[in-house]
Amino acid sequence: MSKNASAINEIQAFLGERLNTSAAVRALHGQNEAHYPEMPPEAVAFPNSTAEVSEIVKICAKHRCPIIPWGTGTSLEGHALPVQGGITVSLQNMSAVLEVLPEDLLAVVQPGLTREALNKDLRATGLFFPVDPGANASLGGMAATRASGTTAVRYGTMKENIRALEVVLADGRIIRTGSRAKKSSTGYDLTKLFVGSEGTLGIITEMTLELQGQPEAIAAAVCDFDDIESAINTVIMAVQMGVPIARMELVDGLSIKAINAYSKLSYPEKPHLFMEFHGSEVAVKDQSETMREISADFQGGDFQWSTRSEERNALWAARHNAYYAMKALYPNKRGMATDVCVPISKLAQAITETIADLDAHGVSGMIIGHAGDGNYHSTLFVDPDQPDELALHLKLAHRMAERGLALGGTVSGEHGIGVGKQKFMAAEHGDAVSVMADIKRSFDPDNIMNPGKLVPMN
């Protein structure tokens, strides 16, 4: 009998059929989009309210049963895997827009709501939520992993776009952090502490999010370059000149080849920049012209831009589907994604050295980045049945992280730590890691909240 059987039985009595122990449901919540093996939880709970989450946590605390929060499962570093067993708490039933405050540019939402569903709900208000990590992730998961994405260069990450939280702590207490006010000078900033905590300090059950007004005009642009360095130098110049670009995405030649095949497009098989501009009609035109001139200075090819929504949507659909396009090129392999973020001045060096490292080992991988932030991603495709191949790919990913640190950056700009990058925490943060561990012990003395993630507890 499992050591967590008592907790499972007690939650079963509380939730009834909303505590599921079937093999199929457990397997679904033990999967991941990385290379980690499937790890099914012992049971999956489906609460409908904060009060129910609190009661589940109280039961688990009494029995010292691990608790793993689950949004949509799109994380890339094994954040939601039950590495020490226990119960997964799925927040899919808590997916409501609780309140929209258009005068304050705020929305109060539950954590299971996805970003696309929120923006669909906001259409009639003239407002939108700007953080776009690509995947249609849950907003609670995006908060827990401090997600960012394609629009962060202008609108910031989840950290900058969350005003307040409701959180269930490891003992079942319900607290609120922050307020609807834009700023405060009272106490520790607990909101920022929970954003990016990856479910290790508590379960987020409500968020107050900052919204933006829909811009008067939006234009998208695409430009090809003969080499990666020219594209990156274009990005660096645009950032240094203060061009208020909304999206600035780097896509390498191999990814363009895959995108063309998958999305039935015909871009030259070269590195590209995908761009988007927000503002008035005059401002959007001026930004586009400025970027055309900067691109030309670095020998950019045909600079195409458009304000037509169908053309913009096709461009970003192709970008967001790049991972699936690459999977189609390697149908029998599994993608192993990693990301690094460096100071913008070091971006060209980081990417060119990464490409040289991959080429030296005969490894094919896509390089795509939110280049305006100095953040880039590499996805290597590996045969899961070939241990030597997996070991090589992990070694290359390890060197990519070390390269980022050596250039004054971070081992992850948006994927987070989860299971996969704990080994880099001391190298990046030094003695501050022990302070993080102390914070974890203070909030969760029995280590039941998503144990084995983010902070090494040795």
N, C-alpha and C positions, 0 to 999 in steps of 0.2 A: 504494500500500500504506500502511496506517495506521502511524504511528510507534509504535503499541503492539502491532504484529503479533508481534514477538518474544516479548513477555510473554504474549500470548494463546496462542501456539503452545506455549510452555513449560508454561503452566498446563493446556492441553489434554492434553499428554503426561502430566501429573501426575494430573489428575482424570478423564480420559477423557470419558465422556458427561455427567459432572456439570459440564462447562464448555459452556454452551449459547450458540450464536451464531445461532439461528433468528430470523427477523424477528418472529414472534409473541411469543416469550419476551422478546426485547429490547424490543419495543413495550410489553409489560406493565410492564416495569421502567423505562420512560421516561415513564409517566403520572404525574399528580398530581391532587389534589383542589382545586387552586386554578386560577388563570387562566393559568398558564404554559404555553407550547407543549410538545408532546410532545418529549422528548429521550431517545431510546433509547441505552443504553450500547452499547459495541462487543461485549461478551460478558457473560454472567451466570454466575458461579461458585456452586456449591451445596456448600459444605464440610459434612462430618459431625462435625468435631471441632475443638477449639482448635489441635491440632497442624497440621491441614490449613489452618486460617486463617493460622497463622504461616508456613507454607510459601508460600501464595499471596502474602502480604505481602512475604516475602523476594524472591520473583521480581519482583513489581511494583517494589520498591525498587531492585533491580538495574537495571531498565529504565526507572525513573522514570515508571511508568505510574500514572495516577490510580486510586484505589480508592474506591468508594462503598458503604458498608454499607446493607443493606436489611432491614427488618423485615416490616411489612405494607403499607407505603406510604401510611399514613393522614395523614402530615404535611401541614400547610396552608401552609407557606412555601417549598415547593420544596426541602426539606432533602435529598431523595434523588435529585435530578436530576443527571445527569452533565454538568455545564455545561462541563467541559473534556475530555469524552470519557472513555475508560477502561473499567474493569471494575467491574460491580456485584457485590458479594458478598452473596448472599441467605443469611440465617441460618435459613431455614424448616426445614431438616433438623435444626437444633440446638434442639429444642423440648421437652426432657425436664425433669421435676421430678427433680433428682438426689438430694435429701435433704430430709426434713422433720424438724425438731427441735422437737417440740411443747413440751418443757419450757423451751426457750429462746425460744419464739415466733419461730422462724426457718424459712425455706425456702431451699434452694439450687437455683437454676434456671438453665437455658440461655436465651439471649436471644431465640430464636425462639418461645418459649412465649407465648401470649396470656394476658391477665389473666383472661378468662373460663375458659380451660382450667385455669389454676392454681386458681381458686376452686372449680371442679368437683372437682378432685383433692383439695382440702382438706375437702370436706364432712363426711367421717367423723371428722375431727379436732376439730371444734368451733371451728376457726380460719378466718380469711379474710384476704385481702390487700385493704386498704381503698381504694387509689388507683383512681379511676374517671373516666377522661377522656371517657367516653361511647362512643367507638368501641372495638371489640374489638381494641385495638392490641397489638403485641408488647411484651413487658416490656423487651427490649433497646432498642427504639425509644423507649419511655416514659422509660427512664433517660437515653438520649442527648439527648432534648429536654427533660428535667426536667419531665415532664408532671404535671398536677395533676387538676383536674376537680371534680365535684360534691361530693365528700366531703372536700376539702382543708380546709374551714373547721374541721373537727374533727380529722382525722387527718394533715393535712399533705400535702405534695407528694412526688414521688419522692425529692427530696433528703433528706427526713426519714425515709424508709422503706427506704433502702438501707444495709446495714451494711458490705458488702465487695464488691469486684469482682475479676474476672480480666480483663485487658486485653492485647490484642496491639498492640504499638507499631508505629510506621512502619518500623522496621528488622527487624520480625519477632520481637523479644523478647517473651516472655510475662511479665507482672508481676502481682502480687496487691497490692491496696490494702485497707486496713482489716483487720478480723478479726471473729470472732464475739462479741467482748466489746462491751458496750454503749458504752464510752467508752475513750478512749486519749489520752495526752499525749505521744506519740512521733512526731516528725517532721511534715512537711507533710501536710495532709489531701488526699491525692491522690484519694480516693474522690469527694469533693465537686467536685474539679476536673474529673473525667471526666463526672460527672452534669451534663448540660446542654451538653456540648461538641459535640454534633451530629455526631459521627463525625469531627471535624477533628483529634483528637489520637491516636486509636487505635480499635480495634474491641473492644467489650465482648463477652466470650465466656462469662461466668458472673457471676451475681449472688447475693448473700446478702441476702434480703429480710426485713424485719420484718413479723410477722403480728399480728393482733388476735384476741381471743376474740369469738365470736359473742355479741352482746348478748342478755340474757334476753328483752327485749321490743323491738320496733321498731314505731313508728307513723309514718304518713305523713299530711300535711295539705296542704290547698290552700285559698287564699283569694283573692278578687278585690278589686280596688281601682278607684276611678274614674279615677285618674291614676297615672302612673309615680312621681311625687314622693312620693305617700302610701305606695306600696309600698316605696320605697327608705328612707323615714324609718322605716318599721317595721323594716327590716333593721338600720339604724343603731342604733336603740334596743335591739334584741335583742342586738347585739354589745356595745354599751356596758354592758348589764346583765349580761353574762356568761352568757347562756343557752347551754348546751352543745349547740347544735343540730348535727346530723350533716350535713344538707344544707339549703341555703337558696338556691333558684334563682328568679331573676326572669325572667318570660316576658311579652313585650309583647303588646298586643292583636292585632296583625297575625299574630303567631306563633300565638296562641290560635285565631284563625280558621282557620289552616292545619292546626293540630293537630286541631281538631274535625272537619274534612273528612277528614283522612288517617286518624285513629285512631277515627273514628265516636264522638266524644264531644260533649258539649253544654255546655261551659263558657261563661259570658258572655264576649262578645268585648271584654274589658278586660284591663289588666295583671293578672297573677297572681303570687303567690308559691307555689312548690312546696317543701314542707319535709319533713324526716324527722328523727325523734328516736330515739336509742339509749339503752338503760339498763335498769334494773329496771322492772317494771310500774308501780310507784309513781312513779319518776322520769320515765318517759315520759309518764304522765298529767299530772304537774306541769308538765313542759316544754310540753306541748300547751296546757294551760290558761293558762300564762303568755303564750304566743304568741297565743292567742285574745284575751287582754286587751290586749296591745300592738297587735294588728291593729285592734281596736275603737277604740282611742285615735286611730287614723289613718283612721277611717271605712272600715275594711275591710268587705267584704260577708260572705257566708255562709262561715263557717270550718268546713270539713269535715275530720274526721280519722278514721283507721281503723287498727287493728292487723291487719286481715285481709290475708294475704299476696297474694291475688289482686288486691285493690284497690291495694295498694302497688305491685305489679309493673306494673299497668296505668298508674298515674300516671307511673312512671319510664320505662316503655317509650314513652309519649307524649312525654316530655321528650327522651329520647335520639333519637327519630325526628323531632324538630322540623325539622332541616335537610332531611330528605327530604320532610317535609310542605310546607315552603316551596318546594322544587323542583317539587312537584306543582302548586303555584299558578302557577309560571312555567316550564312544561315546555320552552320553547325557549330558556331562558337558563341561564347557568352561575353558580353561587354563588361569590362572592368574599368570603371570610371574613377578618376581622381581629379582634384583641382588644387591650385596654388594661387596665391595672390601676392604680388610684389609691388614696390613703388613703381609708378608709371615710367620713371626714367630707366628702370631695369627690365621692363617688359620684353623688349626686343632680345636682350641677352638671354633671359630666362627661356624664351620660346625657341630661339635658334639653337641653344645648347641642348634643349630637350629633343628637338628634332634630330640633331646630330647623334645623340645618344640612341634614339630609336633606330636610325639608319645604320649605325655601327653594329647593331645586333640583329639587323634584318627583320625588325618588328614593324608592322603596319598599325598605325593608330591615328585617330582623328584628333585634330587640335582645333578647338573652338573656344572662344573666350568672350567674356564681357569686357572687352579690351579697354574701354574707357575707365574702368576701375582698376586696371592692372591685374584682373582675374582671368585665368585661362584654365581650360579643362582638357584633359587627354583621356580618351577612351581606347583602351587596348582590347583586342578581341582574342580570347583564349579558348582552347579546347579544354573543357573541364575534366576530361578523362586523361589529360596529359600532365602529370605532376611537374615535370621538368619545365614545361612551357609556362605553367602557372607561376612557378618559382622565379623564372626569368622576368615575367611581367611584374611580379611584386617587387623584384629588385629594381627594375626601372622606375616604378612608381615611387619607391623609397628614395631613389636618387633625385627624382623630381621634387620631392618634399625637401630634401636636404639642400637642393639648389635654391629653392625659395627662401629658406632660412638664411643661407649664406648671402643672399642679395638683400637682406633686411626685410623680408616678407613673412608670410604666415603659411603654414602647411595646408590651410583650407580657408578660402574666402567665402564659401557657402555650403559645401557638403557637410561640414561639421566633423566631429571626432568619432562618435559612436564607439564601435569596437575597433575599427580598422586603424585609427591614427593615434590611439592612446600612447603608443611608444614614442611619439614625437613631442608629447606635452612638456616633458622636462627640458628638452632642447630648446623649445620655443619660450617657455615661461619661467624656467629656473625654479627658484625657491617659491615662487608664487603658486606653483602646483600644490605645495603642502598647505598653503592658505586656502586654496579651492577645496582640498580634501577636508579641512577643518569646517568650512562652510557646509559641505555635504553632511558631515557628521552632526553638525548642529541642527540642520533641518531634518535629517533622516538618520537617527542614531542606530537603528537596526538595519540600515542599508537594504530597504525593501523597494525603494522607488527606482525602477529600471536599473538594477544593479549590474555592475560590470561594464558600464558605459562612461564615456567622457573623461572622468577623473580617476586615475589609478589609485586604489585604496590600500595599497600594500603598507 
